[in-house]
Amino acid sequence: MAPANRPDPQAQKRGLISALNEHRVNTIGELRRVERVFATLGSSDVTQPMTAAWVHYVNSNSLLSELRCITRNYPFSSECLEEAKRRVHQDPASNRSWNYCWLVLAKVQNDTLIQTFARVQASRPEMWGGRNPPAEAVQQLTDAFCEEWTSALAQLLRYWEAPPTR
C-alpha cells in the first residue's frame, strides 16, 4: 500500500493529460513543469498530449502573448513569429524535437529573424506618424527593438536546460 502523502503517479498522469487536452495549461512555465513531470514518469503515452499542447500553445497565440508581456516597450513582432513557424514547417530537421515552441524560438534565434523584423518594424511610416524617418532614427529604433526582443527570446529559451531533441 502506498503512503497516504504520495500521489498516485497514474492518477497524476491522467490529470495532467486531461489538463493538457482541455488547454488548462497555457504558459510556457506550466508546460515545462508538466513536461518535467512526464519525464520522471517515463511513459510513452504522454508524448502525443504534450506535443499537441505545445502546438496549441504556439498556434493559439499564447507564445506571442507571453513574448509581448515581456516586451512592453517594443511589442514583439507577430510577423517574426509567423515567419519562424513557416520556417519550422519547411525545415526537414524540425522532426528532431517534439517541442514546437522550442523549435520556433530556436528558429527565431538561429535564423537571426529579430534583426530582420526589427528593421521592418522600425521602418514603417506608422511608427513615425506617417512620415519617412531619417536612417539614423530607424537604426536607433531597430536597435531598441532588437535589444528588447533578444532579451525576451533569451528569457524564454532559458526554460530549457538542454535542447529538447531526439
Secondary structure, DSSP 8 states (H G I E B T S, - for coil): ---TTS--HHHHHHHHHHHHHTT---SHHHHHHHHHHHHHHT-GGGHHHHHHHHHHHHHTTHHHHHHHHT-SSS---HHHHHHHHHHHHH-GGGGG-S-HHHHHHHHHHHTTHHHHHHHHHHH-GGGGTTS---HHHHHHHHHHHHHHHHHHHHHHHTT-SS----
